[in-house]
Amino acid sequence: MITIPYLTAVSTYFSYGLIFAFGHLRDFFRRFLDWWLTSNLQGYAPICLGHEDFYIRRFYHRIHDCFERPISSAPDAWFDVVERYSNDNNKTLKRTTKTSRCLNLGSYNYLGFGSLDEYCTPRVIESLKKFSASTCSSRVDAGTTSVHAELEECVTRFVGKPAAVVFGMGYATNSAIIPVLIGKGGLIISDSLNHSS
């Protein structure tokens, strides 16, 4: 388990509290100035109200550039992130022509198939041309193709069982199928590297 140093935790909470306090102070003075300067908005409902609006204005905009980063390369273990800048305190971000090489720590590209690979990439393009991108969806939505049947037949022969069912994602397997196959008092033996759902 990773432990955060005490000083880091305290300074983080202190900074969060400070931003929270100054945000409310700024909102108080803003409401006072709005009341003092404008009188033509009487009777109108406020456009911005509540904690969500406060969070977006006072917290999220300060760190907006950390999220929703556009990339300009394949989603590999390392990828190029487009650098952005803002002239209005991160309310809007403008792209530059510069990129930064970054380590990808938030991807579903478990097996590396999303990256450019001299073996996989041509076969993926060939499969997309033959079967289209609709097979990326669940089989309930997109139907069963000959590739699904071929893969299930291959798995059936490999494990030596009469039949097999293949799912495109671990969450669907764990949430939809396992509860159907096993009931109260049943035993599931699962690999430690199984999907975390």
Backbone hydrogen bonds, N-H to C=O, Kabsch-Sander energy under -0.5 kcal/mol:
donor,donor_aa,acceptor,acceptor_aa,energy
9,A,5,P,-2.3
10,V,6,Y,-2.7
11,S,7,L,-2.5
12,T,8,T,-2.1
13,Y,9,A,-2.4
14,F,10,V,-2.6
15,S,11,S,-2.4
16,Y,12,T,-2.4
17,G,13,Y,-2.6
18,L,14,F,-2.4
19,I,15,S,-2.6
20,F,16,Y,-2.3
21,A,17,G,-2.6
22,F,18,L,-2.8
23,G,19,I,-2.3
24,H,20,F,-2.0
25,L,21,A,-2.2
26,R,22,F,-2.7
27,D,23,G,-2.2
28,F,24,H,-2.2
29,F,25,L,-2.2
30,R,26,R,-2.3
31,R,27,D,-2.7
32,F,28,F,-2.1
33,L,29,F,-2.7
34,D,30,R,-2.8
35,W,31,R,-2.3
36,W,32,F,-2.2
37,L,33,L,-3.0
38,T,34,D,-2.0
42,Q,39,S,-0.9
44,Y,41,L,-1.7
49,L,47,I,-0.5
54,F,50,G,-1.7
55,Y,51,H,-2.8
56,I,52,E,-2.4
57,R,53,D,-2.6
58,R,54,F,-2.7
59,F,55,Y,-2.2
60,Y,55,Y,-2.6
61,H,56,I,-1.9
62,R,59,F,-0.8
63,I,59,F,-1.0
63,I,60,Y,-0.9
66,C,63,I,-2.1
67,F,64,H,-1.6
72,S,80,D,-2.7
76,D,74,A,-2.6
79,F,102,C,-2.4
81,V,79,F,-0.5
81,V,100,S,-3.1
82,V,70,P,-2.6
83,E,98,K,-2.4
85,Y,94,K,-2.3
91,K,88,D,-1.1
94,K,85,Y,-3.2
96,T,83,E,-2.4
100,S,81,V,-2.5
102,C,79,F,-3.0
102,C,100,S,-0.5
104,N,77,A,-3.4
105,L,103,L,-0.8
110,Y,108,Y,-2.1
112,G,109,N,-0.8
115,S,112,G,-1.1
117,D,115,S,-0.5
121,T,117,D,-1.7
123,R,119,Y,-0.7
124,V,120,C,-2.5
125,I,121,T,-2.3
126,E,122,P,-2.2
127,S,123,R,-2.3
128,L,124,V,-2.5
129,K,125,I,-2.0
130,K,126,E,-1.8
131,F,127,S,-3.5
132,S,127,S,-0.5
132,S,128,L,-1.7
135,T,132,S,-0.8
136,C,133,A,-1.9
137,S,134,S,-1.5
142,A,138,S,-2.9
143,G,139,R,-1.6
149,A,145,T,-1.8
150,E,146,S,-2.3
151,L,147,V,-2.6
152,E,148,H,-2.6
153,E,149,A,-2.1
154,C,150,E,-2.1
155,V,151,L,-2.6
156,T,152,E,-2.4
157,R,153,E,-2.2
158,F,154,C,-2.2
159,V,155,V,-2.6
160,G,156,T,-1.2
161,K,156,T,-1.5
173,T,169,M,-1.4
174,N,170,G,-2.7
175,S,171,Y,-2.7
176,A,172,A,-2.0
177,I,172,A,-0.8
177,I,173,T,-1.2
178,I,173,T,-1.8
180,V,177,I,-0.8
181,L,177,I,-2.1
182,I,178,I,-1.8
186,G,183,G,-2.0
189,I,187,L,-0.5
190,S,188,I,-0.6
194,N,191,D,-1.7
